[in-house]
Amino acid sequence: MKILLAVDGSEYSEGAAGFLTFLNLSPADEITVFHVIHWSRFLYNENSYQEALKEIKKLFVPKVLDSALEILRPVKAKISTAVVEGSAKQAIIEKAAEAGMDLIVMGARGTKGIESFLLGSVTRAVAIKSAIPVLVTKLPLSARRGGMKILFATDGSDYSVSTQEFLSSMPFPANSEITVLNVMQPVFLDMYMPLTLTPGINERFIEILEKVRASERAESGRIVDQARKYLGRRFGNIGVLSREGDPSAEILAASEALKADLIAVGCRGLTGIRGMMGSVSRNILSHSKCPVLIGKMCE
């Protein structure tokens, strides 16, 4: 697996490097520690800009890279570094594409918002626009001893199927557990039935509603069973859950209850986020207390 680890010297990017130490990476895997020098040209004339840039490269950049490399010392993967100048979000996406990366790993703040506008906007933009999966870590990282607990939220779409395939290729440690979750959204949300309706109409409505719910439960069961069978080739310990309600709320609640180390959800790749899974992916990314894997499917 080829991983692009985007770092900026913050504790959040150091947390992203720390997450990689939890994986069972081998000498066949590759990690590129990648830093983008972002500079506001309009604040300086050309000469002072160039001089300041030289100083940054000389003093700051090596420290940014070295902090990540020190954390990655226990990792068995082949590790290299790269530094470019420009727009961080654009450079990260372009580097990942040019180098044929399989995964982008970045750090971001958790539930209380984003400390740095630059960090927040870059992380969010890369997660949305990247054509390959993006793993966004949150602090604090839970201490790991042995396997990981993974929550995979699926709606049965092509994007979810692509995400489950990627999960099967990731070098998770032995004895990792995965729980497959499907959330059914109620068809009749907050429908009010007036008391003036005749009993016959009420009974008919209840009958129709029960048929719809039975169909939804059957489809949810099919979705989680399909994912369970596929992921069973990779994971020995698999659980399944079906819930009804708001997808974002149910996924976040399940991750808390399971004490998940990672939430995996699928969303659209190159052309941005669309539809239900798009909004769910963004909500999970913003509010999850644990790392989030945003799966992609190239068009």
N, C-alpha and C positions, 0 to 999 in steps of 0.2 A: 504494500500500500504506500502511495506517495502522499505525504501530508504537508500542507503549507501552514506553518504556524506564524501568524501575524502578531508582532510584538511592538509595544511602544514604551517599554520600560516601567509601566505601571504595575501595581500589585495584581491587577486584573489579568494582564497578559502573562504575568508570572504564574497565576492560577491556571491559565490555559496550558502552560508548559507542564505544570504539575499534574494536570489531568492525564496527559500523555504517558506519564510514568505509571499510571494504573493499567495501561493496556499491555497486552502480551506481544510487544513488537519484537521483530527478529532482525538479524543482519540483512535480510532481503527487503526490509521496509526502509523508506527514506523520509526524513524530516528536513524541510528547508525552513530555517528561522529567518523570517522576512521582516524587514523594517523599512518604512517609507518616511523619508524626510519631507515633511509638509511645511512650506514656507510662504509667508505672505509678502510677495514681492513689492507691493505698493508702499510698504512702510520704509523702504530703503532705496537709495540710488544704486546703480549697478555695481560700483566698486565696493561699497560697504556691504552690499548683499553677498557678493562673492567671498569677501573676507569672513563675514559672519558664518557663511555656509561651511567654509573650510574649518572654522573653529568647532562648529557643531560636529562635523564628521570626525574630527580629531579627538574631541573630548567626550561627547555624549554618546554617539553611536556605538563605540566599542563597549561601553558599559551596558547599554540596552541589550546587545547581543550576548555579552558575557553572562549577564544575570540569567538569561534563558538557558544558555549552554550549561551553566552550573547545575540548574535544576534537572536538565535532561541527562546529566552524567550517568545515571543508572540505566538509561535506555540503551538497548542493544542495536537499535536502528542506525543506519548510516545518516549522519547529520552534517548539513552544510548551511552556509549563511548567504544572504543576499540583501543588498541595500540599494534603493532607488530613490529618486526625487520625484515629487509630483503629488497628485491627488491620491490620498490613501485608498479610498474605496475603489477608484478606477484601477490603481496600480495592483491592488490585491487580486481583483477579478482577472485582470489581464495576465498577471504572473501565473495564476492558477491554470488559466487556459493554455498559455504558451508552454508551460512545463508539464502539461498533462497530469495535473494533480488529481487525486481521487477525493480529497477532503480538505476543507479550509477549517482551521481551528482558531478561534478568537476568544478574548475575555470580555465580559461586560458586567456591570453592576446588576444586582438582583431586584428585589421587589420594591425598593424605595426610590427608584428612579435612576437616572444616569448622572454621575458626577460631572463628567466632561461632555459638553455638547459635541465636540469632535469625535470622541470615542463612541458616544451613543449613536450619532448619525452615521458613522462609518460602519459600525457593527450592524445596525439595522439595514443600511443600504446593501451591504454585502450579502446578508442573509436573504434579502428579497431578490436581488438581481443576479446572484451567482448561478451559473449553470450546473454547478456540482454541489453536493451536500456541504452544509456549513454546520459546525458544531460550536455553539456558544456556551462558554463556561460561566458559572456564577460563583461568587464567594459568599461564605466560606465553603471550601471543598470538604466533603465528609472524608474522614480517615478511612482508608481502604485496607482491608486484610482479606485477600482472597477474591471471590467473585463479586460482580456488580449486580445491582438490581435495576432492570431496564423496564420502562413502561412504553409500549408501542401503541399509539392511538391510531386506529385505522378506520376509514370509511368505505373501504373496498374499492376505491378508485384506482386508476392507473398510477397515480402519484403515490398512493399508499403501498401498492404492490412494488413499485420501484424502491421505496424506502425499506420495505422488509427484505428485499434482495440485498440492499446495501448493508443492512444490519447483519445479514448472514456472512458478509465478507469482512466485517470488522474484527480485529484481533482482540476481542474481549478476553479477560482472564478466565481460566478454567472455573467451572462451577458457577458461572454467571447465571442469573435468573431473568427471565423475560415474561412480562404479563401483557397479553394482547387485550386491548380495550376498544369496544365500539360503543359510541353514544348515539342513542336514538333521539331525534328531535320530535317532540309531540306534534302530530298533524294539526290538532285543534288546540291552539294555545289560548288559554284564558277565555274559552268560549262560554258565554253566559246563557243559561237556559231559563227563560222566564217561567215562573211558577204557574202562569196562566195557561201554559200548553197542556193539552189533554194528556192523560196517562198513556194513551196509545202512541202519541207522537214521541213522548219521552222514552218509552220502551223501545220504539223503533230506532231512535237516535242512539241509545245505549247499545243496541244490537249492532248497528253499523260501526260504532266506535270500537267495540270489542273485536270485530272482524279486522278493522284497520290495525289495531294494536297487535293482534295475533300475527298478522302479516309482517308487521315491523319486527316483532320478536323473532320470527322465523328468518327474516333477512339478516338481522343482527347475528343470529346464531350461525348462519352460513358464512358471514364475513369473518367472524372470529375463528371459526373452524378451519376455513381455508388458510388463514394466516398461521394458525397453530400447526397445521400439517406441514406447511412449508418451512417454518422456523424450527420444527422438530428435527430437521436434518442437521441443524447447527447447535441448538440448545437442548440440553437434557432436562432442564427444569422450566416448564412452561405453564403459566396460568392464563385463564381467560375471564373477561368481565364484560357484561353488557349493562349499560346504564341508560336511563332516560332523562333528558333535561337539556340544559345549555351545554354544548360540547366543551367550551373553554372551562367553565366552572367544574364540570364533572372530571375532566382530565386533570386539572390542578388538584382537586380534592383526592382523586385516586393516587396521584403522585405523593401527596402528603401522607395518606394512609399507608401506602406501601413503603414509605421512606426511600423513594426511588433515587438512584444515583444519576439517572439520565432519562429524559423524556424524548421520544422520537416521533415526529409527525411529518407528513408529506405535504408539499406544496408545489405549485407550478414553478418552472425554472426560468428560462431566458426572458420570457415576456412579462414577468412580474407575477404578482399574486392575484388570483381571481376566486370568486365564489366563497363558499362556506369555509373550506379548509384554509383559504387565504387569511380570513379574519381570525380563525382559530389559531393558525400558526403565529400570527403577530401577537395575539393575546398571550399565548403560552410563552413566547419569547420574552415579552415584557414582564410577565408576572410570576413566572416559575422561579422557585428558590433553588432549583438544581439545574445542572447543564441541560441544554436542549439541542437535539440534532434535527436540523431542518433538511429533510430529504428532498431530492429534486429528480425530475425526469426531463431530459433534453428533448426538444421538439424537432 
